[in-house]
């Protein structure tokens, strides 16, 4: 995994992360694919993903 420095903090963050913005519905609730989304997040973590953007 490759990391980048976070500005002047000295902290390193992974270059690649998982974005979760559309999970659960982008602009209105849509829970129809929740099982698939949860499985995708679990798989990402098991594969070593350390940066998950939940903003």
N, CA, C, O and CB atoms as a CASP TS submission, in Angstrom:
PFRMAT TS
TARGET T0000
AUTHOR 0000-0000-0000
METHOD Language model
MODEL 1
PARENT N/A
ATOM      1  N   UNK     1       0.845  -1.173   0.000  1.00  0.00           N
ATOM      2  CA  UNK     1       0.000   0.000   0.000  1.00  0.00           C
ATOM      3  C   UNK     1       0.890   1.236   0.000  1.00  0.00           C
ATOM      4  O   UNK     1       1.918   1.281   0.676  1.00  0.00           O
ATOM      5  CB  UNK     1      -0.961  -0.002   1.217  1.00  0.00           C
ATOM      6  N   UNK     2       0.481   2.223  -0.759  1.00  0.00           N
ATOM      7  CA  UNK     2       1.226   3.473  -0.845  1.00  0.00           C
ATOM      8  C   UNK     2       0.548   4.531   0.023  1.00  0.00           C
ATOM      9  O   UNK     2      -0.678   4.584   0.120  1.00  0.00           O
ATOM     10  CB  UNK     2       1.330   3.954  -2.316  1.00  0.00           C
ATOM     11  N   UNK     3       1.370   5.369   0.652  1.00  0.00           N
ATOM     12  CA  UNK     3       0.864   6.395   1.551  1.00  0.00           C
ATOM     13  C   UNK     3       1.348   7.768   1.116  1.00  0.00           C
ATOM     14  O   UNK     3       2.359   7.891   0.424  1.00  0.00           O
ATOM     15  CB  UNK     3       1.296   6.109   2.991  1.00  0.00           C
ATOM     16  N   UNK     4       0.621   8.795   1.524  1.00  0.00           N
ATOM     17  CA  UNK     4       1.009  10.183   1.303  1.00  0.00           C
ATOM     18  C   UNK     4       0.996  10.904   2.639  1.00  0.00           C
ATOM     19  O   UNK     4       0.249  10.539   3.547  1.00  0.00           O
ATOM     20  CB  UNK     4       0.062  10.883   0.280  1.00  0.00           C
ATOM     21  N   UNK     5       1.829  11.931   2.753  1.00  0.00           N
ATOM     22  CA  UNK     5       1.838  12.749   3.960  1.00  0.00           C
ATOM     23  C   UNK     5       0.630  13.677   3.958  1.00  0.00           C
ATOM     24  O   UNK     5       0.275  14.245   2.925  1.00  0.00           O
ATOM     25  CB  UNK     5       3.150  13.562   4.066  1.00  0.00           C
ATOM     26  N   UNK     6       0.005  13.825   5.111  1.00  0.00           N
ATOM     27  CA  UNK     6      -1.151  14.695   5.253  1.00  0.00           C
ATOM     28  C   UNK     6      -0.665  16.075   5.673  1.00  0.00           C
ATOM     29  O   UNK     6      -0.447  16.349   6.853  1.00  0.00           O
ATOM     30  CB  UNK     6      -2.169  14.119   6.282  1.00  0.00           C
ATOM     31  N   UNK     7      -0.502  16.933   4.674  1.00  0.00           N
ATOM     32  CA  UNK     7      -0.012  18.299   4.881  1.00  0.00           C
ATOM     33  C   UNK     7       1.186  18.325   5.813  1.00  0.00           C
ATOM     34  O   UNK     7       2.119  17.542   5.636  1.00  0.00           O
ATOM     35  CB  UNK     7      -1.122  19.182   5.440  1.00  0.00           C
ATOM     36  N   UNK     8       1.180  19.189   6.781  1.00  0.00           N
ATOM     37  CA  UNK     8       2.328  19.319   7.684  1.00  0.00           C
ATOM     38  C   UNK     8       2.140  18.562   8.993  1.00  0.00           C
ATOM     39  O   UNK     8       2.890  18.789   9.943  1.00  0.00           O
ATOM     40  CB  UNK     8       2.585  20.777   7.982  1.00  0.00           C
ATOM     41  N   UNK     9       1.166  17.676   9.066  1.00  0.00           N
ATOM     42  CA  UNK     9       0.897  16.965  10.318  1.00  0.00           C
ATOM     43  C   UNK     9       1.890  15.851  10.583  1.00  0.00           C
ATOM     44  O   UNK     9       2.075  15.434  11.726  1.00  0.00           O
ATOM     45  CB  UNK     9      -0.496  16.397  10.301  1.00  0.00           C
ATOM     46  N   UNK    10       2.529  15.366   9.524  1.00  0.00           N
ATOM     47  CA  UNK    10       3.429  14.237   9.663  1.00  0.00           C
ATOM     48  C   UNK    10       2.699  12.898   9.586  1.00  0.00           C
ATOM     49  O   UNK    10       3.330  11.842   9.548  1.00  0.00           O
ATOM     50  CB  UNK    10       4.175  14.338  10.965  1.00  0.00           C
ATOM     51  N   UNK    11       1.366  12.950   9.564  1.00  0.00           N
ATOM     52  CA  UNK    11       0.572  11.728   9.465  1.00  0.00           C
ATOM     53  C   UNK    11       0.574  11.215   8.032  1.00  0.00           C
ATOM     54  O   UNK    11       0.581  11.998   7.082  1.00  0.00           O
ATOM     55  CB  UNK    11      -0.871  11.975   9.945  1.00  0.00           C
ATOM     56  N   UNK    12       0.569   9.906   7.885  1.00  0.00           N
ATOM     57  CA  UNK    12       0.504   9.282   6.571  1.00  0.00           C
ATOM     58  C   UNK    12      -0.885   8.667   6.388  1.00  0.00           C
ATOM     59  O   UNK    12      -1.421   8.023   7.290  1.00  0.00           O
ATOM     60  CB  UNK    12       1.623   8.203   6.405  1.00  0.00           C
ATOM     61  N   UNK    13      -1.453   8.882   5.197  1.00  0.00           N
ATOM     62  CA  UNK    13      -2.748   8.285   4.877  1.00  0.00           C
ATOM     63  C   UNK    13      -2.607   7.504   3.574  1.00  0.00           C
ATOM     64  O   UNK    13      -1.776   7.850   2.735  1.00  0.00           O
ATOM     65  CB  UNK    13      -3.867   9.378   4.761  1.00  0.00           C
ATOM     66  N   UNK    14      -3.409   6.458   3.396  1.00  0.00           N
ATOM     67  CA  UNK    14      -3.335   5.679   2.157  1.00  0.00           C
ATOM     68  C   UNK    14      -3.696   6.535   0.943  1.00  0.00           C
ATOM     69  O   UNK    14      -4.546   7.422   1.026  1.00  0.00           O
ATOM     70  CB  UNK    14      -4.266   4.461   2.236  1.00  0.00           C
ATOM     71  N   UNK    15      -3.038   6.258  -0.184  1.00  0.00           N
ATOM     72  CA  UNK    15      -3.335   6.987  -1.419  1.00  0.00           C
ATOM     73  C   UNK    15      -4.702   6.613  -1.972  1.00  0.00           C
ATOM     74  O   UNK    15      -5.329   7.426  -2.652  1.00  0.00           O
ATOM     75  CB  UNK    15      -2.261   6.715  -2.467  1.00  0.00           C
ATOM     76  N   UNK    16      -5.174   5.413  -1.700  1.00  0.00           N
ATOM     77  CA  UNK    16      -6.434   4.936  -2.240  1.00  0.00           C
ATOM     78  C   UNK    16      -7.398   4.651  -1.092  1.00  0.00           C
ATOM     79  O   UNK    16      -7.026   4.042  -0.089  1.00  0.00           O
ATOM     80  CB  UNK    16      -6.221   3.672  -3.109  1.00  0.00           C
ATOM     81  N   UNK    17      -8.631   5.097  -1.253  1.00  0.00           N
ATOM     82  CA  UNK    17      -9.636   4.859  -0.229  1.00  0.00           C
ATOM     83  C   UNK    17     -10.952   4.432  -0.861  1.00  0.00           C
ATOM     84  O   UNK    17     -11.100   4.403  -2.082  1.00  0.00           O
ATOM     85  CB  UNK    17      -9.839   6.110   0.628  1.00  0.00           C
ATOM     86  N   UNK    18     -11.889   4.107  -0.006  1.00  0.00           N
ATOM     87  CA  UNK    18     -13.217   3.691  -0.437  1.00  0.00           C
ATOM     88  C   UNK    18     -14.200   4.807  -0.132  1.00  0.00           C
ATOM     89  O   UNK    18     -14.368   5.188   1.027  1.00  0.00           O
ATOM     90  CB  UNK    18     -13.646   2.367   0.256  1.00  0.00           C
ATOM     91  N   UNK    19     -14.847   5.331  -1.155  1.00  0.00           N
ATOM     92  CA  UNK    19     -15.868   6.358  -0.966  1.00  0.00           C
ATOM     93  C   UNK    19     -17.227   5.705  -0.767  1.00  0.00           C
ATOM     94  O   UNK    19     -17.565   4.743  -1.457  1.00  0.00           O
ATOM     95  CB  UNK    19     -15.904   7.324  -2.169  1.00  0.00           C
ATOM     96  N   UNK    20     -18.008   6.227   0.177  1.00  0.00           N
ATOM     97  CA  UNK    20     -19.289   5.599   0.502  1.00  0.00           C
ATOM     98  C   UNK    20     -20.463   6.551   0.334  1.00  0.00           C
ATOM     99  O   UNK    20     -21.537   6.282   0.871  1.00  0.00           O
ATOM    100  CB  UNK    20     -19.264   5.076   1.918  1.00  0.00           C
ATOM    101  N   UNK    21     -20.303   7.637  -0.380  1.00  0.00           N
ATOM    102  CA  UNK    21     -21.313   8.684  -0.449  1.00  0.00           C
ATOM    103  C   UNK    21     -22.686   8.168  -0.882  1.00  0.00           C
ATOM    104  O   UNK    21     -23.684   8.540  -0.265  1.00  0.00           O
ATOM    105  CB  UNK    21     -20.861   9.757  -1.397  1.00  0.00           C
ATOM    106  N   UNK    22     -22.777   7.346  -1.890  1.00  0.00           N
ATOM    107  CA  UNK    22     -24.065   6.923  -2.409  1.00  0.00           C
ATOM    108  C   UNK    22     -24.711   5.769  -1.676  1.00  0.00           C
ATOM    109  O   UNK    22     -25.837   5.386  -1.995  1.00  0.00           O
ATOM    110  CB  UNK    22     -23.918   6.561  -3.809  1.00  0.00           C
ATOM    111  N   UNK    23     -24.022   5.208  -0.702  1.00  0.00           N
ATOM    112  CA  UNK    23     -24.563   4.051   0.007  1.00  0.00           C
ATOM    113  C   UNK    23     -25.782   4.483   0.829  1.00  0.00           C
ATOM    114  O   UNK    23     -25.732   5.476   1.555  1.00  0.00           O
ATOM    115  CB  UNK    23     -23.480   3.404   0.924  1.00  0.00           C
ATOM    116  N   UNK    24     -26.853   3.741   0.706  1.00  0.00           N
ATOM    117  CA  UNK    24     -28.083   4.058   1.427  1.00  0.00           C
ATOM    118  C   UNK    24     -28.951   5.065   0.714  1.00  0.00           C
ATOM    119  O   UNK    24     -29.979   5.490   1.242  1.00  0.00           O
ATOM    120  CB  UNK    24     -27.758   4.569   2.783  1.00  0.00           C
ATOM    121  N   UNK    25     -28.543   5.453  -0.490  1.00  0.00           N
ATOM    122  CA  UNK    25     -29.287   6.447  -1.264  1.00  0.00           C
ATOM    123  C   UNK    25     -28.533   7.755  -1.285  1.00  0.00           C
ATOM    124  O   UNK    25     -28.140   8.266  -0.236  1.00  0.00           O
ATOM    125  CB  UNK    25     -30.695   6.654  -0.688  1.00  0.00           C
ATOM    126  N   UNK    26     -28.330   8.297  -2.456  1.00  0.00           N
ATOM    127  CA  UNK    26     -27.541   9.526  -2.586  1.00  0.00           C
ATOM    128  C   UNK    26     -28.298  10.743  -2.071  1.00  0.00           C
ATOM    129  O   UNK    26     -27.783  11.474  -1.226  1.00  0.00           O
ATOM    130  CB  UNK    26     -27.144   9.746  -4.040  1.00  0.00           C
ATOM    131  N   UNK    27     -29.495  10.968  -2.560  1.00  0.00           N
ATOM    132  CA  UNK    27     -30.250  12.155  -2.152  1.00  0.00           C
ATOM    133  C   UNK    27     -31.525  11.807  -1.401  1.00  0.00           C
ATOM    134  O   UNK    27     -32.134  12.674  -0.774  1.00  0.00           O
ATOM    135  CB  UNK    27     -30.592  12.991  -3.362  1.00  0.00           C
ATOM    136  N   UNK    28     -31.934  10.543  -1.459  1.00  0.00           N
ATOM    137  CA  UNK    28     -33.077  10.071  -0.673  1.00  0.00           C
ATOM    138  C   UNK    28     -32.819   8.616  -0.293  1.00  0.00           C
ATOM    139  O   UNK    28     -32.055   7.920  -0.961  1.00  0.00           O
ATOM    140  CB  UNK    28     -34.429  10.219  -1.472  1.00  0.00           C
ATOM    141  N   UNK    29     -33.451   8.168   0.767  1.00  0.00           N
ATOM    142  CA  UNK    29     -33.197   6.819   1.282  1.00  0.00           C
ATOM    143  C   UNK    29     -33.519   5.743   0.252  1.00  0.00           C
ATOM    144  O   UNK    29     -34.595   5.734  -0.346  1.00  0.00           O
ATOM    145  CB  UNK    29     -34.010   6.579   2.544  1.00  0.00           C
ATOM    146  N   UNK    30     -32.562   4.836   0.058  1.00  0.00           N
ATOM    147  CA  UNK    30     -32.748   3.664  -0.801  1.00  0.00           C
ATOM    148  C   UNK    30     -31.979   2.521  -0.150  1.00  0.00           C
ATOM    149  O   UNK    30     -30.762   2.418  -0.299  1.00  0.00           O
ATOM    150  CB  UNK    30     -32.253   3.930  -2.292  1.00  0.00           C
ATOM    151  N   UNK    31     -32.682   1.683   0.559  1.00  0.00           N
ATOM    152  CA  UNK    31     -32.046   0.625   1.329  1.00  0.00           C
ATOM    153  C   UNK    31     -32.046  -0.715   0.605  1.00  0.00           C
ATOM    154  O   UNK    31     -31.731  -1.737   1.215  1.00  0.00           O
ATOM    155  CB  UNK    31     -32.733   0.480   2.655  1.00  0.00           C
ATOM    156  N   UNK    32     -32.390  -0.737  -0.679  1.00  0.00           N
ATOM    157  CA  UNK    32     -32.554  -1.989  -1.417  1.00  0.00           C
ATOM    158  C   UNK    32     -31.246  -2.743  -1.626  1.00  0.00           C
ATOM    159  O   UNK    32     -31.267  -3.961  -1.799  1.00  0.00           O
ATOM    160  CB  UNK    32     -33.183  -1.712  -2.749  1.00  0.00           C
ATOM    161  N   UNK    33     -30.119  -2.058  -1.615  1.00  0.00           N
ATOM    162  CA  UNK    33     -28.843  -2.716  -1.882  1.00  0.00           C
ATOM    163  C   UNK    33     -27.942  -2.772  -0.648  1.00  0.00           C
ATOM    164  O   UNK    33     -26.735  -2.982  -0.771  1.00  0.00           O
ATOM    165  CB  UNK    33     -28.122  -2.002  -3.005  1.00  0.00           C
ATOM    166  N   UNK    34     -28.515  -2.589   0.527  1.00  0.00           N
ATOM    167  CA  UNK    34     -27.704  -2.537   1.747  1.00  0.00           C
ATOM    168  C   UNK    34     -26.825  -3.769   1.950  1.00  0.00           C
ATOM    169  O   UNK    34     -25.660  -3.636   2.325  1.00  0.00           O
ATOM    170  CB  UNK    34     -28.601  -2.372   2.939  1.00  0.00           C
ATOM    171  N   UNK    35     -27.360  -4.954   1.709  1.00  0.00           N
ATOM    172  CA  UNK    35     -26.560  -6.170   1.911  1.00  0.00           C
ATOM    173  C   UNK    35     -25.321  -6.166   1.027  1.00  0.00           C
ATOM    174  O   UNK    35     -24.237  -6.533   1.479  1.00  0.00           O
ATOM    175  CB  UNK    35     -27.402  -7.421   1.623  1.00  0.00           C
ATOM    176  N   UNK    36     -25.469  -5.758  -0.215  1.00  0.00           N
ATOM    177  CA  UNK    36     -24.335  -5.711  -1.140  1.00  0.00           C
ATOM    178  C   UNK    36     -23.323  -4.661  -0.704  1.00  0.00           C
ATOM    179  O   UNK    36     -22.116  -4.894  -0.782  1.00  0.00           O
ATOM    180  CB  UNK    36     -24.817  -5.418  -2.567  1.00  0.00           C
ATOM    181  N   UNK    37     -23.802  -3.508  -0.244  1.00  0.00           N
ATOM    182  CA  UNK    37     -22.892  -2.448   0.200  1.00  0.00           C
ATOM    183  C   UNK    37     -22.118  -2.860   1.447  1.00  0.00           C
ATOM    184  O   UNK    37     -20.916  -2.613   1.542  1.00  0.00           O
ATOM    185  CB  UNK    37     -23.670  -1.162   0.474  1.00  0.00           C
ATOM    186  N   UNK    38     -22.801  -3.483   2.398  1.00  0.00           N
ATOM    187  CA  UNK    38     -22.122  -3.955   3.611  1.00  0.00           C
ATOM    188  C   UNK    38     -21.073  -4.999   3.249  1.00  0.00           C
ATOM    189  O   UNK    38     -19.970  -4.989   3.796  1.00  0.00           O
ATOM    190  CB  UNK    38     -23.141  -4.544   4.620  1.00  0.00           C
ATOM    191  N   UNK    39     -21.410  -5.895   2.334  1.00  0.00           N
ATOM    192  CA  UNK    39     -20.452  -6.916   1.892  1.00  0.00           C
ATOM    193  C   UNK    39     -19.243  -6.266   1.223  1.00  0.00           C
ATOM    194  O   UNK    39     -18.112  -6.703   1.432  1.00  0.00           O
ATOM    195  CB  UNK    39     -21.128  -7.910   0.921  1.00  0.00           C
ATOM    196  N   UNK    40     -19.471  -5.231   0.424  1.00  0.00           N
ATOM    197  CA  UNK    40     -18.363  -4.540  -0.251  1.00  0.00           C
ATOM    198  C   UNK    40     -17.433  -3.882   0.757  1.00  0.00           C
ATOM    199  O   UNK    40     -16.212  -3.942   0.607  1.00  0.00           O
ATOM    200  CB  UNK    40     -18.901  -3.486  -1.230  1.00  0.00           C
ATOM    201  N   UNK    41     -17.998  -3.256   1.780  1.00  0.00           N
ATOM    202  CA  UNK    41     -17.172  -2.613   2.808  1.00  0.00           C
ATOM    203  C   UNK    41     -16.384  -3.660   3.583  1.00  0.00           C
ATOM    204  O   UNK    41     -15.195  -3.474   3.843  1.00  0.00           O
ATOM    205  CB  UNK    41     -18.047  -1.780   3.771  1.00  0.00           C
ATOM    206  N   UNK    42     -17.036  -4.760   3.956  1.00  0.00           N
ATOM    207  CA  UNK    42     -16.330  -5.832   4.662  1.00  0.00           C
ATOM    208  C   UNK    42     -15.198  -6.398   3.824  1.00  0.00           C
ATOM    209  O   UNK    42     -14.105  -6.639   4.336  1.00  0.00           O
ATOM    210  CB  UNK    42     -17.299  -6.946   5.040  1.00  0.00           C
ATOM    211  N   UNK    43     -15.451  -6.612   2.535  1.00  0.00           N
ATOM    212  CA  UNK    43     -14.406  -7.122   1.641  1.00  0.00           C
ATOM    213  C   UNK    43     -13.241  -6.153   1.535  1.00  0.00           C
ATOM    214  O   UNK    43     -12.082  -6.569   1.516  1.00  0.00           O
ATOM    215  CB  UNK    43     -14.978  -7.394   0.255  1.00  0.00           C
ATOM    216  N   UNK    44     -13.542  -4.870   1.465  1.00  0.00           N
ATOM    217  CA  UNK    44     -12.482  -3.866   1.379  1.00  0.00           C
ATOM    218  C   UNK    44     -11.608  -3.897   2.629  1.00  0.00           C
ATOM    219  O   UNK    44     -10.383  -3.832   2.534  1.00  0.00           O
ATOM    220  CB  UNK    44     -13.083  -2.463   1.184  1.00  0.00           C
ATOM    221  N   UNK    45     -12.230  -3.995   3.790  1.00  0.00           N
ATOM    222  CA  UNK    45     -11.471  -4.048   5.048  1.00  0.00           C
ATOM    223  C   UNK    45     -10.637  -5.315   5.114  1.00  0.00           C
ATOM    224  O   UNK    45      -9.469  -5.269   5.499  1.00  0.00           O
ATOM    225  CB  UNK    45     -12.417  -3.974   6.261  1.00  0.00           C
ATOM    226  N   UNK    46     -11.222  -6.442   4.745  1.00  0.00           N
ATOM    227  CA  UNK    46     -10.481  -7.710   4.751  1.00  0.00           C
ATOM    228  C   UNK    46      -9.312  -7.688   3.773  1.00  0.00           C
ATOM    229  O   UNK    46      -8.302  -8.357   3.995  1.00  0.00           O
ATOM    230  CB  UNK    46     -11.416  -8.868   4.409  1.00  0.00           C
ATOM    231  N   UNK    47      -9.445  -6.924   2.693  1.00  0.00           N
ATOM    232  CA  UNK    47      -8.365  -6.816   1.705  1.00  0.00           C
ATOM    233  C   UNK    47      -7.285  -5.833   2.128  1.00  0.00           C
ATOM    234  O   UNK    47      -6.275  -5.691   1.440  1.00  0.00           O
ATOM    235  CB  UNK    47      -8.929  -6.399   0.364  1.00  0.00           C
ATOM    236  N   UNK    48      -7.487  -5.147   3.262  1.00  0.00           N
ATOM    237  CA  UNK    48      -6.469  -4.240   3.773  1.00  0.00           C
ATOM    238  C   UNK    48      -6.771  -2.769   3.601  1.00  0.00           C
ATOM    239  O   UNK    48      -5.921  -1.935   3.912  1.00  0.00           O
ATOM    240  CB  UNK    48      -5.198  -4.531   3.123  1.00  0.00           C
ATOM    241  N   UNK    49      -7.958  -2.416   3.114  1.00  0.00           N
ATOM    242  CA  UNK    49      -8.323  -1.016   2.944  1.00  0.00           C
ATOM    243  C   UNK    49      -8.358  -0.337   4.309  1.00  0.00           C
ATOM    244  O   UNK    49      -8.978  -0.843   5.244  1.00  0.00           O
ATOM    245  CB  UNK    49      -9.692  -0.882   2.226  1.00  0.00           C
ATOM    246  N   UNK    50      -7.694   0.801   4.419  1.00  0.00           N
ATOM    247  CA  UNK    50      -7.606   1.502   5.702  1.00  0.00           C
ATOM    248  C   UNK    50      -8.262   2.881   5.665  1.00  0.00           C
ATOM    249  O   UNK    50      -8.483   3.482   6.717  1.00  0.00           O
ATOM    250  CB  UNK    50      -6.155   1.642   6.111  1.00  0.00           C
ATOM    251  N   UNK    51      -8.574   3.388   4.482  1.00  0.00           N
ATOM    252  CA  UNK    51      -9.180   4.704   4.358  1.00  0.00           C
ATOM    253  C   UNK    51     -10.590   4.542   3.799  1.00  0.00           C
ATOM    254  O   UNK    51     -10.771   4.190   2.633  1.00  0.00           O
ATOM    255  CB  UNK    51      -8.322   5.635   3.452  1.00  0.00           C
ATOM    256  N   UNK    52     -11.587   4.803   4.647  1.00  0.00           N
ATOM    257  CA  UNK    52     -12.986   4.719   4.230  1.00  0.00           C
ATOM    258  C   UNK    52     -13.600   6.091   4.456  1.00  0.00           C
ATOM    259  O   UNK    52     -13.742   6.538   5.595  1.00  0.00           O
ATOM    260  CB  UNK    52     -13.770   3.596   5.018  1.00  0.00           C
ATOM    261  N   UNK    53     -13.961   6.752   3.371  1.00  0.00           N
ATOM    262  CA  UNK    53     -14.515   8.100   3.419  1.00  0.00           C
ATOM    263  C   UNK    53     -16.012   8.014   3.619  1.00  0.00           C
ATOM    264  O   UNK    53     -16.736   7.586   2.721  1.00  0.00           O
ATOM    265  CB  UNK    53     -14.179   8.890   2.135  1.00  0.00           C
ATOM    266  N   UNK    54     -16.485   8.417   4.793  1.00  0.00           N
ATOM    267  CA  UNK    54     -17.912   8.357   5.091  1.00  0.00           C
ATOM    268  C   UNK    54     -18.568   9.719   5.101  1.00  0.00           C
ATOM    269  O   UNK    54     -19.740   9.834   5.457  1.00  0.00           O
ATOM    270  CB  UNK    54     -18.130   7.692   6.412  1.00  0.00           C
ATOM    271  N   UNK    55     -17.838  10.757   4.717  1.00  0.00           N
ATOM    272  CA  UNK    55     -18.405  12.111   4.693  1.00  0.00           C
ATOM    273  C   UNK    55     -19.479  12.167   3.675  1.00  0.00           C
ATOM    274  O   UNK    55     -20.095  13.216   3.485  1.00  0.00           O
ATOM    275  CB  UNK    55     -17.344  13.171   4.401  1.00  0.00           C
TER
END
